[in-house]
Amino acid sequence: MKHPTPGTVFTDPIHLLAFGFGAGLAPIAPGTFGTLVAVPLEYATRWMDLPSRVGLVIAVCLVGVYLCGESARRLGEHDHPGIVWDEIAGYMVAMLAAPAGWPWIVAGFLLFRFFDILKPWPIRELDHGISGGAGIMLDDVVAGIFAGLILLAARWLIGI
């Protein structure tokens, strides 16, 4: 099945999560819509201390390996565009480096999408070189790390 329907996504818990609660069904830019789902999810973690947030993000990434891999297996297509749990995880990785506030939320969103879409080295090689759920997740996690490093540099430059 290459073209999942809303009925398929909303009735299967694996697809529901992998498709970002339906965001991956967007007809254009499903990864961007998946990242938009991540914004309030990440924002809701801001009350947690940094070690707890890091632990949560690691858990989101590890669960994502299974979810993305299983959803792709059921769809019969590696890294189907509608699978957006990896975008959710990647954005959460990037935002570990950001302080609270809307300018940082927007900057993190734009930076993560930039690296996820353009896939500079080594992201492109990771995207094409590893199969299964780990391959689906890893390129977005690295895109999140790249975005996070820029956010850290910006924090350092402005003294936050």
Buried (B, 14 or more C-beta within 10 A) or exposed (E): EEEBEEEBBBEBEBBBBBBBBBBBBBEEEBBBBBBBBBBEBBEEBEEEEEEEBEEBBEEBBEBBBBBBBBBBEBBEBBBBEBBBBBBBBBBBBBBBBBEEEEEBBEBBBEBBBBBBEEBEEEBEEBBEEBEBBBBBBBBBBBBBBBBBEBBEEBBEEEEE
